[in-house]
Amino acid sequence: MKLRVDRDVLAEAVTWAARSLPQRPPMPVLSGLMLEADVQGTVTLASFDYEVSAKVELAAEVSEAGKVLVSGRLLADISKSLPSAPVELETNGSKVEVTCGSSHFTLMTMPVDEYPALPELPAASGIVDSAVFAEAVSQVTMATSRDDTLPILTGVRVEIEGEKMTLLATDRYRLAVRELTWRPSRPDLSAVALVRGRTLSDVAKTLGGDVTVALSENGGRELIGFSSAGRQSTSLLVDGDYPKVRSLFPESVPIFAVVATAQLLEAVRRVALVAERNTPIRFKFSQGNLTLEAGAGDDAQASEAVESTLHGEDISVGFNPSFIIEGLGALGADFVRFSFTTPMKPVVISGQKAAEGEDDIGYRYLIMPIRI
């Protein structure tokens, strides 16, 4: 193999393809990045760890076609550090020579025949705008569990019914739900998939334009794929039954309050400075006023009041500082609505475009209060 390629093009493609390489690969070859060049001038870079695959194509001047497997992380580090000049890659026996200006690197290759074949991308299920998709994914993935001993809760449940796609995630202490519109391959499409949160987040942040979503229909939708502009990624779905969390949303809310989101978020961040680990911030809602308090006794204390509109009786609730800050930051609306039943029942947080009016129900964040 012998090729010449723009340094920035190579660095971007290698970094993207190598992003999902395992930290502790069960087999040495799974730490590798596969490079394949054809005489038509297309170079394909691919990675695969039996769960997640990534493949990207780029244009290059190819003198000799070929295929080679090298350390993905090392090549990524090298390509990002190269000077701004064309890069030449050439195989030399069991090595790959990388030359860029006066810089020269020699990488050892790994056996190509031991590398697993990448899974085929399933047939397209529909298309979603990348900006809308990225926003929705960021709003729900923050609520996924970080505990790998509960793999089901590390995933995002993707529900598809025709033109509506719903993303849902929970870590048992909070629940985030976002609905969005997409373009399905057929109007009666109905599907459910549980996708790893980290994988979904990586894909959403790195794909642009229109993103094609592809779900496998072989015996239970065990594979999901994403593709856009010469990049494609697949992931095995998470096995297991997702908890029936939709029942947590109350059918009616006798009490609700509306507050300006930006003003409240700034106040919460200030008050949270004195909140010890796992201690709540107290939200005291009264007519026309919301008082935030943190700290007690001989500890540091803070309080701040912001204007709010309350419908119903006064209520006091405690929230985990990090959870409430993340929820408010994800809203993307000028006003936030808190919907209550009782002080110790889950609280539903949603966005509103105005102080008065209907909820913008595209995104809902349910959080379990902490006993004060």
N, C-alpha and C positions, 0 to 999 in steps of 0.2 A: 504494500500500500504506500502511495506517495501522493500528498496533496498539499495545497496552499490555500489558506483561508484568512479572512480578516480577523485580527486579534479580538475585537469586541464581540463579533458574531460568535466566535468559538467560546469565549469566556462565558457569555450569557447562556449558550446552549449546554455547555458542560455543567455549569452551576445548576441549571434547572434539572437536568437529567440525574445529577448526583445527589439532589436534595433529599431523596427518600432512601438512600443507601443505609442499611442497618448499622448501628453502632457496634454490635457484636455479632457478625455474620456466622451462622452455623457452619458454613463452608467458605473457604478462602475465596473461591471464585465469585461469591455473591457480593464481595466488596468491590468487584470490578465494574467497569463501564465498557460496554461493547461499542466499538466504532466500526462502521461498515461503509465503505466508499465505492461508488460505481462510476463507470467512465462517463456517464451522462452528467456528472457534476453534482451529485447528491450525496451527502454524508449523513448517515443515521447514527445517532447516539442513543443507547438504551441501557436501562438498569432494571433489575428484577430481583426480588427476594422471596419469591413464591407467594407473597401476599399483595404487594404493591408493585406495579410496573410503571415506567415512564419512558417515553420515546419521543425524540425530537429530530426534525430534519433541518438541514441547513445547506446552502449552496457553497460550493468550493471549486477550485481548479484541481481536478483529479488527473494525475498523470498515470497512476497505476491503481487499479481497483484492488480491494482486499478487505480483510476483516481482522480485527485485533481486539484483545481484551486487556485492559490496563487498570491499575488502581484508580477508582473514580475520585476519591477525595484528594489524592495527590495531584491528579491531572487538573482538578478544579482549582486547587491552591496555586498550581503553576500557571495556569491560563489567566487567572486574575492578576498575577504579579508580573506578567510579561510586559515589555515596553510597547508603546503604541506603534506597531509595525506588523506587516503580514507574518503569519505563522506557517512554518513548514513542518509537516509530520511525515516521517518515513520509517518504514519497518526495516530493521537490519538484523536478520536472524531472529533471535528470541528477544530482541529489544526494539523499542520505538524511540527514534531520535526526534526531539522537539527543538526547533531552531526559530528564534525571533530576534532579528537584529544581531547583536553580539551575544545574546543569551543562548545557551545550549543546555539541554537536559536529555538524559538517557533514562528511560523507564523500562523496567522488566515487564514482560508480557506474561499472561496466565493462559492455561490451555482453553482454547475456544470451544473444543468439543465437550468440555465438562460443564459448560454454561447452559442453564435451562432455557427452553424455548419460551418466548414471551406469549402470554395469552392473547387470543384474537379479540379485537374490540367488538363487542356485541352490536347488533343492528341498532340504529339510532331510534331513540324513544321520543326525542323532542329537542327543542332549542330554547335556551334562556339567555337573556342579556347578561354579559359578564359583570357589569357594574351593579345591577340589581341583585344578582346571585351573590357577589362578594359581600355586599352589605347584609343580606339576609343570613349568610353563613356566619359572619362575624357577630351578629346579634344573638345567635343561638349557641355557637360553640363555646362561649364563655361559661355556659351552664353545664357543660359536660363534666363528668367526674375525672379526676386526675388519678384515681385509684385503679391500677391495672388488674387488681384482683377481682374487680367487678367490670369485666369487659363490655357488658351490655350498656352500662351507664357511661362508657367512654365514647359511645357512638351517638350519631344524630339520626333520628328517625325521619326518613323522607317519605311523605305520603303524596301520591299523585292521583287526582281525580279530574280527568279532562284537562282543562286549561288552568286548574288550580294546583299549585305545588305548596305543600306545607312542610316546614322544617321544625323539628321539635327535639329538645334536649333537656335532661334533668340530671342532677347529682344527688337527689333526694332532699335537698334543702331549698332548692329553687327550680323553676321550670321556665324555659323560654320557648315561645312559639312564634313563628313568622310565616305568614301566608304571602305568596307572590303569584303573579301570572306568568305563564310561559306558553310556548307553542308546541303542543304535543304532536307526535307523528300521526295520530288518529284521535278523533274527538272523544271516543269512548275509552281511552286508555285509563286503566286503573292499576296502580302498583304501590308496593310498600318495600322500602329497603332500609336497612340499618347500616350506616356508613361510619367508619372510624372518624372521629372528630378531627384529629390531626391531619389525616389525609384530605378530608374535605376542605379544611382551612388552607392547606398548601395549594390545592388545585384552584380554589376560588381566588386566591391572591395572585396567582401567576398566569392565569389564562385571560386573554382579552377578547374583545369583540363578541360575536355570538358563540356561545359554548354549547356544543352538542352533548347531550346526556344520553347514555346508552345502558340499558338494563338487560342482563341476561335473562332469558325466559326458559332456560333449560332446567326443569325440575325444581324451581323455587327461587329464581332470581338471585343466584349466589354471587354474581359479579356485576360491578358497575363500572362504567367507563366515561371519560370526559375527553373531548378533543376540541381544538381550536387552533387555527393558523399554524399547521404543521406540528403541533404538540398534542400528544395524547397520553392519558394515564388511566390505568385500571386498578381496581382494588377488590379483594375479596370482601364480601359483606360479613358483618358480625353475626354469629349464630345466637339464637335464643329469642325468647319472647319478651318484648319490651313491656315494662309495667304500664298498667292502664291509668295513666296520669291525667287524662282529660277530665275525669270526674272530680278533680280537685278544684276546677273552676266553679265558683258558686253560681246557682241559677238566678239568684237575686242578690242585690247589695243595698241594704238599708242606709249605709253611710258611704259617702265618697267626698273626696277633697281634690281641688285643682290648684296647682302651684306652677309658677314659671320655672321651667326646667333648668336653665342656665344659672339663675340666681340660687336655686336650691342646691344644685350640684356644687357650686363654689362654697356654699355655707357648710354642706356636709363634709367636704374635704377639710375645711378648717377645723370643725369640731372634732373630726376623727383623729386629729393629731394627738389628742390626749387619751384616746380610747385604747385601753390595753388589749392585748391579743384575746380574741374570742369574747370580748365584752361589747355589749350593744350600744348603739346610739339611740337615745330615746326621742321619739317623734311625738310631740303633744299637740294634737289638732284641736283648735277651738274656733269659734266664729271669727273669721277674718284674720286668723293668726296661726302660724305653725312655729313652735319652739323646739329647737334641737338642743339636746343636752348629752354630755358624756363625762365620765369620771364621777367618783363619789368618795366620801370620807376624807382621808388624808392624802389621796391621790390627786394628781392634776385634774382640773375640771374646766369645762368650757360650755358655753351656751350661746345660742344665736337665734334670733327670731326673723322669720320671713313672712311676707304677706301670702295668705291663701284664702280660698273660698271653700267653706265646709257646708255640706248638705247632710243634715242629720245631727245626732248628738255628739258631744265632745268625746274624743277617743285618744288613748295613749298606746303606742306600740314601740317595741324595740327591734332594731334591725342590725344584722351583721354589717359593719362598716364597709368591708370590701364588696359584699354582695350588693348593697344598695348603690354604691358608687358605680359599679359596673353596669347595673341595670339602668340607672339614670343616663349614663354615658352612651348607652346603646339605643336610646329611644329615637333620636333623630327628629324630635318634635319640639315646638316652642313651649308647650305646656304638658305637664305630667298629671295624670289622674290616678289617685289612690282609691281603690274600691275595697271596702271592709264589710265583714259580717260581724265578727266579734274580735276582741284584741288578740286572741290566741289562735285564730283561724288564718289560713293563708291569705295574703294580701295580693291583689291583682294590680299591677302597675301597667298603664298603657299611655300612649301619646295622644295629645289633642293639638289641632292646629290653632285653636283659639281658646280663650279662657272659658267661654261658653259654647256649647254645641255638642255634637255627637263624638263618640270615641273614634279615633283612627285605629281600627281594630286589626290593621295589618300585622302589628307586633304586640304581643302581650308577655309580660314578665311576672311570674307568680313567685312570691318569696315567703318562706316560713318565718314568722316573727320569733323573737327570742324573749323568753320571760324576763320581765324587769324585776 
